């Protein structure tokens, strides 16, 4: 039972592999695409698009899926937790490295961890907004049903008055 849904171990492993590939493949594709740029711009672009841009895109897609289908994305949840865990692993690994403290690795781990935390907060915010939207929709539906019932009663009363007037006029 994962995220409230029964998932076979093979499906969970396949999902984890897909998440790992979704974390690694865009990094290399973006690096190849930005290779003509000079080095400082290339590094900034690769880190910005790989570590921040792709998760931002996934946050947007998760938001769209949540409001379109009513269900969140298990892939997004796995991606978020992998992002956070890999960030912490990189921070700890660079802190205890043999060659001394590696500021590049520490910075990458920090960015991954912060983005992972932001993604968790985004998912929570989207969930709250969706719950509020569902509650507002239910309240609007109930109000519309009450108005329809009142309209039906008003029409029934009007018909009864017309029938009474028609019966009084005939007798």
N, C-alpha and C positions, 0 to 999 in steps of 0.2 A: 504494500500500500504506500504509494508515493503521491504527495499532494492531494490526498483524499481520493485517489483513483488507483485501482489495481493495475500495475504494470508488470509485465513479465521481466525477469532479469535480463533477457536478451534485448528487449526493447529499451530498458534503462541503459544498458551498455551502449547500444546503438545511438541513443540520445546523447550520452556523454561524449562519444566519439564525434558526433555531429557538432556538438558545442565546441569541442577542442579544435576541430577543423574550422569552425566559424570564427574562432579567435585567431588562428594562425594564418589562414589563407589570405584574408584581406590585408594583413600586415605586409606580406610579400607582394601582393598585387599592387598595393599602393606604393610600395618602395620601388617597384619596377616602373610604375607610371610617373613617379616624381624623380627618376634618375637623371634627367637632363638638367635639373636645377642645381645651383651651387650648393655646397655642403650645409651651411647653416639653414638655408631655406628648406632643403630636402629633409633634414632631421626634424625641423619644426612641423613640416607638412605631414611627414609619416606619423609622428607621435600624435599630432592633432587629429588627423583623420582616422588613424587606427585605434587609438586609445580613447578618443572622445567622440569622433564623428560616427563611427559604426555603432557604438552603444546608444548614441542619441537617435540614430535612425531606428534601432531596435525598440527604443522607448516609444517612439512615434507609432511604429507598427503594432506594438503591444496595446497602446491606447486605442488605435483604430479597431483592432480585433476585439478588445474588451467591449467596446460600445456597439460593434456590429453583431457579434454573436452572443454576447453575454458571458463569455468565458475568457479567462486569461490564457496566456501561453505558457505551457510547461517548459518549452524551449527557452523562453525569456527568463523564467525563474532559474533554470539550470545555468544559463549564460551569466546571469547576474551573480550567482553564488560562485561560479568558477572564476569570474573576473575578480571578485573580492578575495577569494582564497589564494589565487595566483599572486595577487598583489601582496598579500601578507607573507606568502612563501618567499617572494623575491626580496622583500624588506628583510626578513629574518636571514635569508641566505646571504645577502650582501653584508649584513651586519657581522655575521660570523665567518666571513670569507677569510681564507689564509693570507691572501695578499694585502690585506688591509681593507678599509672601508672604500667601497666603490660608489661614488656619488651618482654616476649615471644609472646604475642598477637601483640605487636607493630612490632616485627620482622617479624611475619607471614604476617601481613597486608602489610608491606613494600615489602616483597618478592612477594606477590600476585600483588601488584600495579606495581612494576618494570617489572615483567614478562608480565603483561597485556599490558603495554606500549611497551615492546619489541615485543609482538605479533602484535600490531597495526602497528608498524614500519615494521615488517616482511611482513605483508599483503600488505602494500603500496609498499615495494620493489619488491615483487613478481608481483604485478599488473603492475608496471613500466617495469619490465623485460619482462613480457608477452606482453605488448603493443609494446615494442621495437622488440621482436621476430616476432610479427605479421607484423609490418611495414617492417622489413627486409625480411620476407617471401613474402610480397606483392611486394617489389622491385625486389626480385629475380624472382618471377613469371612474372613480367612485362618484365624483361630482357630476360628471356627464351622465352616469346611470341615474343619479337622483333627479337631474333635470329631465331626463327622458321619462322617468316614472311620473314626475309632476305633470309633464306635458300630456301623457296618456290619461292621467286622472282628470286633468282640465278638459280634455276632449270628451271623456266619458260623461262628465258633468254637463258639458254643453249639449251633447246628444240627448241626455236625459231631460234637460230643460226643453229642448226642441220637441221631444216626444210628448212631454207633459203639455206643452202649449198646443201641440197638434191634437191631442186627445181632448183637451178642454174646449178647443174651438169646434170640434165635431159634435160634442154632446150638448 
